[in-house]
């Protein structure tokens, strides 16, 4: 368990206006309203698309000799080590300190659990060929992205995880939403700027492209989903599939919860488990390379959640 946080105070004061940039983006957000269902249902004994053993065997037989021509700063030994660690321990996938890669990290966490072989084939093809297709989508990173992968520094453990650098930079360069309008071309340092930002509709769009799941989504970037009993709703959805929450993380980690400057969601977490005892709800969730246990009131939970995405294996996947 990464750490424990107890939150039992509800924010009572809030600002009545957003910064000017957020006000402009609010209009654009209305065109990205994320309340979609793409079918599917969770099955008893839900199976994975592929296995860890299949992925490890495939990785061990890969010829990476041509990779230097496309990714000059990605060390092949560290690349293989990084990919192998991700396959064997998906919980450790980490977006790096101070980056805007948390959305890509959450999707990767789910992908690694369901289809490690698909992930391995995709990332090794990208590494050896410079471009790669995954589920019919062609990913062709820019020259700037290829040059920067392997050079990111002061990002924590990601400094020595060149495969993750390659992976996150490629995804961020490929997928764009309204937050990326003014910064669409990568320059060094853009991993911490709007170039890498992910709004809620964009998150669901990426997930549909990468994951072998149906998706049910409720929420927006600025307005919380109307759910009368959040605990009961999330408990039900956990019984149906994997759940990712789009939350205002600044509230959760703010020392003084009575002063809030920007009441908007900022973070994606994968909900693992939850239970209610008395007036407190205990959540266990994955984010940023580990699991967190947090206790909070029902009202506070409802206060921080802006988006709820449920990933459900289609019935046609059943064996």
HELIX and SHEET records of a PDB file:
HELIX    1   1 UNK A   20  UNK A   29  1                                  10    
HELIX    2   2 UNK A   30  UNK A   32  5                                   3    
HELIX    3   3 UNK A   52  UNK A   60  1                                   9    
HELIX    4   4 UNK A   67  UNK A   69  5                                   3    
HELIX    5   5 UNK A   76  UNK A   88  1                                  13    
HELIX    6   6 UNK A   90  UNK A   92  5                                   3    
HELIX    7   7 UNK A  102  UNK A  114  1                                  13    
HELIX    8   8 UNK A  116  UNK A  129  1                                  14    
HELIX    9   9 UNK A  143  UNK A  148  1                                   6    
HELIX   10  10 UNK A  156  UNK A  160  5                                   5    
HELIX   11  11 UNK A  162  UNK A  174  1                                  13    
HELIX   12  12 UNK A  178  UNK A  180  5                                   3    
HELIX   13  13 UNK A  190  UNK A  192  5                                   3    
HELIX   14  14 UNK A  194  UNK A  196  5                                   3    
HELIX   15  15 UNK A  200  UNK A  210  1                                  11    
HELIX   16  16 UNK A  230  UNK A  240  1                                  11    
HELIX   17  17 UNK A  249  UNK A  252  1                                   4    
HELIX   18  18 UNK A  298  UNK A  304  1                                   7    
HELIX   19  19 UNK A  315  UNK A  317  5                                   3    
SHEET    1   A 7 UNK A   3  UNK A   6  0                                        
SHEET    2   A 7 UNK A 290  UNK A 296  1                                        
SHEET    3   A 7 UNK A 280  UNK A 287 -1                                        
SHEET    4   A 7 UNK A 267  UNK A 277 -1                                        
SHEET    5   A 7 UNK A 242  UNK A 247 -1                                        
SHEET    6   A 7 UNK A 305  UNK A 312 -1                                        
SHEET    7   A 7 UNK A 214  UNK A 219 -1                                        
SHEET    1   B 2 UNK A 131  UNK A 134  0                                        
SHEET    2   B 2 UNK A 137  UNK A 140 -1                                        
END                                                                             
